[in-house]
Amino acid sequence: MLLHPKQQQVVRHPARFKVIRAGRKGGKTAMEVESICYKAMTKAENLNLSKTTFPSGRKVLYIAPTQIQASNIVWEALKNRLAGIGKANEQLHQMKVKNEDGTTSTIYVGGWENRENYRGLTDVVHITFDETDSLRDFFLSWLQIFRPMFLDTSGGAHFVGTPNKTNPNMKRLEKDFEYKGEQFASFHFTSKDNPFLDPLELTAMEVEYRDDRQAYQQEILAEYVENEGALFKFSALVDVFTNTIVKTPSKYLIVDVADDGTDKTKFSFWEGLEEYRRETFSRLNTEGIIEKIREYAAQEQIPYSHIAVDAIGVGAGVASSSLLDGIIGYKSSYSPIKTDQDIVRVPGMSYLPKSPVLTSDYANLRSQCVFILADHINNHKMSSKVMGEDRERIIEELSYYQDISKGDTKRLATKKGTVKEALGRSPDDSDTWVMRMYFTIRESMTPGQSPERQNLMSKQMTQFARNRANAGSSR
C-alpha cells in the first residue's frame, strides 16, 4: 500500500499503543487493514514481542462498535486484501493466514457488543479499536478484558477514529498518553491530509458545512469539539485524579447503598475535598452496612454528623438506625438548600457590585449538588486518590450530566434515571461525589460561615481571653 506522509508517521513510530485521530476518509481504515495483515503475517521477531512462539497460534483483533460495522468496514476489505492468501470463516468472521514463521495466524473481526467473548484469549499480539469514541464503557472493558491479553506477548493496540464530543474516549487516551512514556503515542491528521481525495470535493464540503462549523471541525478536521451542554469539562474530570489541593482536617464518610441492597454498597472517605479511600462491598444487608459505618467511623475518627447515607430503599433503614444517631439521611428529592452565597444568578439580569443577592432556585437537592460538584471539578477544587475501575466509572458517569434547565429559572441536571439508562448501570460511584457536596452546601448555610458571624465570634474570643487574664491577675 502507498502510504501518505501522515500514515507513514504512524506506521514508522515504534510505540506499542497509538491513538490515531483522523478525519473522515483520511485513510485510517485502509492503514489499519495493512497493519493488521502485517502483524499477522510478518516474522514475530519483527514485532518486538516478549516471545516468538505461540502455542495457540498468533492472534490479531479488530473491534468495531458493532458486528455489522465490523463487517461493513473491514471484513470485506480484509477478504479482498487477502484473496487467495487467507482462509475466511464467514460465520465467525475469522481469517486464517500463514505467517513468515511457518505457522498460522488468526485475524478476528468483531463488534464491541460481543467483547466478553474475547475474555481470556491468549497469544494476542495486536488489537485495533475502530471508531473508539463510539465504544461504551470503553475504559472499564479495556482494563478488564483487553489490556490483560498482552501479559504473555507484550503486544500493542491502536485506538482509531474520528472524534465524538459526547463520548471522548480518544481525548482521554491522548491526555493519559502524555505522561506514560515512549511506548505511548498520539497522531492526528485531517481528511485534507489524504492526497488521494478529490480537492474539489473537499472544497465543496467546506462550503456546505459553513453553517455547522463544529461538524466540519469534528468530521473533516478531526478536532475535539466541546460538548456545550455538558456540565463537567472532560479534561477537568481527568485532572481530579492528579490535582493537588489544600486539604482541611475535617473528615467525611459518604455511603451509597445501591438499589435494594443486592447490588454494591460504596463507602467513600474524604479529608476535606480530597477522596482518599474507597471501599466496595457486594450484597451487604442493613445490619452489615450499619456495622461497617460504625467500624469506619471509629477507625477514621469521623463524627456521625459528617456521615451521609443515601436514604432510599435499604439506605432508609440505615439512616434511621438508633445505632447511628446523628448521621445524615440524604434524599435526592429534597428541596434545595438556601445558602448565604449568591450561587446562581437569575439569567438575563444585570447587577451592580452592591446589588442584593438574587438567586434562581434548583429543582431539587440532587441538582443543586450536581451543579456545585461541576463548579468544584471544573475549577480544580477537588482531588481523588481513587484509581482503577472506580476512577474510570466516575469519569464516565459524570460525563453524562448536562444542564437540562427549563425556562422557569429552576436549575435542573440530568436525572439519575436518564444517566442510568445511557450507561446501562446505576451511576453509584459518582453518586458519592454528588452526595459529598451536601456538606459543602451546608457550610454555606451555617451562620458561622458569614463574615458578620465570624467577626462577632472573633470579638467574643478576644473578650473571653481578656476576662481570663483579668481573673488571673485578681487572685
Buried (B, 14 or more C-beta within 10 A) or exposed (E): EEBBEBBEBBEEEEBBBBBBBBBBBBBBBBBBBBBBBBBBBBEBEEBEBEEEEBEEEBBBBBBBBBBEBBBEBBBEBBBEBBEEEBEBEEEEBBBBBBBEBEEBBBBBBBBBEEBEEBEEBEBBBBBBBBBBBBBBBBBBBBBBBBBBBBEBBBBBBBBBBBBBBEBBBBBBBBBBBEEEEEEBBBBBBBBBBBEEBEEEEBEEBBEEBEEEEEEBBBBBBBBBBEBEEBBBBBBBBBBBBEBEBEBEEBBBBBBBBBEEBEBBBBBBBBBBBBBBBBEBEEEBBBEBBBEBBBEBBEEBEBEBEBBBBBBBBBBBBBBBBEEBEEBBBBBBEBEBBEBBEEBBBEEEEEEEEEEEEEBBBBBBBBBBBBBBBBBBBBEBBBBBEBEEBBBBBBBBBBBBBBBBBEEEBBBBBBBBEBBBEBBEBBBBBBBBBBBBBBBBBBBBEEEEBBEEEEEEEEEEEEEEEEEEEEEEEEE
